[in-house]
Amino acid sequence: MTAIMLPPVSQPADYHQFADQRSFFDIPNFYNVVSNLAILLSGIAGLLFLFNSYRSPAQKVFLSRSEYWPYLILFLSVAASALGSIFYHWMPDNAYLFWDRLPIAVGITALLAATLVERVSPAVGLWSLPFLTILGILSVLYWYWTEQQGIGNLNFYIVTQFYSIVLIVLLSMHYPSRYTHSKDIYQVIVLYAVAKMTELLDMPIYNLTGHFISGHTVKHLLVAWVVYRIVRMLQKREFLSEKRSALTAL
């Protein structure tokens, strides 16, 4: 509803003109391309952790094997986003940007579903997962369709991401997790917010560092760190009993 009520937010005409356009080894926009490898590695690290944990009969990360699904979609989305972003920065245009944004939207909604699983109810979170995933996909499809019509509108995409993150924060504040190290999610959210800020400060950061590194490249590196923080949160956590969970909420 918010996306419909707000005036259309169009993509800036110069969106594809990033600050650092240097080429090395015949790779255009080298640093924005190569920095995605850090995101890819963090996504692969998450997938490997899930795979090894799933095979271990002594795992304490998930109470139920069905709870793997939101994180599986999240880490697959991270890896897909890294690949999409590599192709996009190699040849910046809306067609490649679509494959960059699509897995980002899906990954954020998957993290919301994981939060619902761990803090509200596994049934609610797992039931919502396909609907939230579809919502993320539709938000990108809508943006791309409006671009094709010449009236690009990012509202649905922005609102889907923004409210997903807000809901994750609110749920984390008001519902205790069934797992230890649940407060690490706040570090994840803060780091992601900083990453988005560096994206907006692409050129100022590039100038401030004497053309050493741009804000967009910093964003890629911070996002990789964000994903790795989620992996570390999962690696450290254990299931809380009902009694311990209630005590941690006090």
N, C-alpha and C positions, 0 to 999 in steps of 0.2 A: 504494500500500500504506500509506504514512504517513497519507494522508487517511482511510483506513478505520480504522486503529488508534487514532488520536487521538480523544478525546471530542468530540462535536459542538460546534462553535463557532457559536452563533446570532447573528443580527444584533441589536444593541441595540434595545430598543423605541423609544428616542428618537433613532434614527439620523437620521431626516429633519429633526430640529430643529437646524438649523445656527445658529451664533452670530449671524451677521449676516443678519437677515431684513428689512432695510429695503427699501422699494419706492420707485422713482423712475420717472417717465414711464410710470406704470401697469404697470411691469415688477416683479413680485414677486421678492424675493431678488436684487435688481438686480446687486450686485457679483459674486455667485457665477454669475449668468447671463452677464453681459457679459464677465467675465474669460476665459470659454471662447473668446472670439474670438481671443485670443492663441494658444491651442492650435490653433484652426482655421487661422490664418495660418501657423503653423509647419508644419503638415501640408501645406498647399497649397504652401509654399516647397519642401518635400521633393519633392512630386509634380512641380512645375515643373522642378526640377533634374534629376530622373530623365528627364523628357520631353526636355529640351534635350540632356542628355548622350547619350541613346539615339540622337538624330538626328545627333549629331556623329561623323563618321568618325574624328576625331582624339582621341576621348575616352580617358582613361587611368584612369578610375575603376573599371571592371570589365573583367576579362580576357575574360569571356564574357558575351554578352547574357543568357543564362539566369540570371546572377547578379543581375539586376535584380529578379527575382521577390520575394525576401524583403523587400527595401526597398519595393517597390511595395505589398505587403500591409501593411507597417508604416505607411507614410504614409497610405494609404487608411484604415487603422484609426484613426490619430490624428485625421484629419478627421471620421470617423464618430463617434468618441468625443466630440469637441467638440460636434457637433450633438446627440448623445444626452444629453450633460451639460447643454446649454442647455435642452432640453425637460424634463429631470429636475428641474433647479433651479427652473424656472418652475412646475412642478407636482410636488413631491416625493412619490413613492410607488414601490412596488416594480416596478410595470409599466414606468415610465420608467427606473428604475434599471437594469433588465435591459438596456436599449439603451445605457446608459452603460457598464456593466461588460463587455458582450460584446466590443466592439472593443478595450477595454483588454487583455483576456486574449489576444485574437488578435494584437495588436501586440507584446506581450512574447514570445510564442512565435515570432513571425516574426523578431524580433531574435536569438533563440537560433539559429534556422535560419541566419541571415546569418553569425553567429559560427562555426557549424560549416562553412559554405561557405568562409570566409576563413582558418580556422585548422586545420581537420582535412582536409576534402576537399570540392570542389564537388559531387561525386556524393552524398556522405553528407548534406551540408546540403540539397541540393535534393530528395533522396529523403525526407528527414525533414520537409520543409516542410508537405506536406498532412496528415501525421499529427499534427504539433505544432499545426497550426491547428485540427484537429478536437478535439484534447485541450483547447485553450483554450475552444472553443465548448461542449464538454461540461461543463467546469467551471462555466460560468455557467448552463447549462441545468439542471444538477443542483441548484445553489443555488436557482434559481427554482422548480423542482419541489418541493423540500423546503419552501419558503415556502408554496406552495399547499397543502401537506399540514399546515401549521401547526407544522412542526418544523424551521424554517429551519436549514440547516447550510452554513457557509461553508468548510468544510475543504478540499474539492476545489479551490475557487477560490483560496484562500490558498496552498495547497501548490503548485499549478501555477505561480503567479506566483513564489513564493519560490524553488523549485528551478530555475526557468528563469533567474532572476537569478544564483543561486549557480553554476549551470553556466556562464553567460556569464563570470563572474569567474574560475572555475577554468580554463576553456579559454583565457582571455586570459593567465593566468599561466603555463600549461604548454605552450602551442602558439604558435609564432611566426606572425604574420599574413603573408599574401602581399602586404600593402599597407603603405605608409608611414602615419604618423600613427595607428597602431593603438592606441597607449597612450591616446588621447583617450577610449577607451571607459571608462576608470576615472573620468574626470571625469563622464561621463554617469551611471554607476552611483551615484557619491557624490551628485550633484545629485538624482537620483531618490529616494535614501534620505532626503535632507533634505526633499524635497517630501512624502514619506509622514509624516515626523515633524511637519511643520507641519499636516498634516491631523488628526493626533491632538491637536494643541495648538490646535484651532480657537478655543475660547473664551478660553484664557489669552492668546493672541496678540491677540485682539479687545480684551480688557480692558487688556493691556499697552500697546497703541497708542491708548488712549483712544477706542475704538470707531471708529478710522479705517479699519482693515482687519482682516479675520479670517484665521485660519490656513488655512481652506479656500480662500479667495481667493488667498492667497499660494501655496498648493499649485498652483492652476491656472497661475499665472504662472511658477512654477518648472518645471512640466511642459512648458510652452511653450518654456522655455529649454533643457530637456533635449533636446527634439526638434530644436531649432535647432542644438544642439551636434552632433547626429548629422549634420545637413545639412552643417554646416561641416566635419566630419571627412571626409565624402565629397567635398566640394568641393576639399579640400587634397590628398587622397591620390593616390598613383600606385602602379602595380604594381611589386613588387620582383622582381628576378631570383632564381633559386634560391640563388645565392651570397650576394647581399646579404641575403636573408631569413635565411639561416643565421647571418650575421655579427651581425644585429640581435638574434638570440636569445641571443648570448653575453653 
